[in-house]
Amino acid sequence: MRFRIEILGLRLFGHHGVLQHEKDYGQEFLVDCKLVVLASGEDDLAKTVSYADVANLIEASFNAERNDLLEALALRLRAAVMSLGDQIVECEVSVHKPSAPLTQGFSDVIVSALGDD
């Protein structure tokens, strides 16, 4: 059986970005992770993918190194999630940067890694 698991708006503080002040002072990011997993549907955590494990892995990977580009960060986070095993059929990771350094008014900047695996 296939199931969709979504973690939306995981709040993380990081020092990602091209500009020096982003690297020095950091800012809040939001991460979405949308998974399609193969699971039995039984009431057994061992037979699915734990969203808590996914969130913890995203946080650890997010903090493991700094990236200039959101594309590189999203791809790195997606690769980490995919490493959880063969039960994951599809994975999309989106990184939101609501305080991106733009002079125009805007509500969000989002970059998503969709994958071709």
Secondary structure as the mmCIF struct_conf table of DSSP 4:
data_model
#
loop_
_struct_conf.conf_type_id
_struct_conf.id
_struct_conf.beg_label_comp_id
_struct_conf.beg_label_asym_id
_struct_conf.beg_label_seq_id
_struct_conf.end_label_comp_id
_struct_conf.end_label_asym_id
_struct_conf.end_label_seq_id
STRN STRN1 ARG A 2 GLY A 14
BEND BEND1 GLY A 17 LEU A 19
HELX_RH_AL_P HELX_RH_AL_P1 GLN A 20 TYR A 25
STRN STRN2 GLN A 27 LEU A 38
BEND BEND2 GLU A 42 ASP A 43
HELX_RH_3T_P HELX_RH_3T_P1 LEU A 45 LYS A 47
BEND BEND3 THR A 48 THR A 48
HELX_RH_AL_P HELX_RH_AL_P2 TYR A 51 ALA A 64
BEND BEND4 GLU A 65 GLU A 65
BEND BEND5 ASP A 68 LEU A 69
HELX_RH_AL_P HELX_RH_AL_P3 LEU A 70 MET A 82
TURN_TY1_P TURN_TY1_P1 SER A 83 LEU A 84
TURN_TY1_P TURN_TY1_P2 ASP A 86 GLN A 87
STRN STRN3 ILE A 88 HIS A 96
TURN_TY1_P TURN_TY1_P3 PRO A 98 SER A 99
BEND BEND6 THR A 103 GLN A 104
BEND BEND7 SER A 107 SER A 107
STRN STRN4 ILE A 110 ALA A 113
#
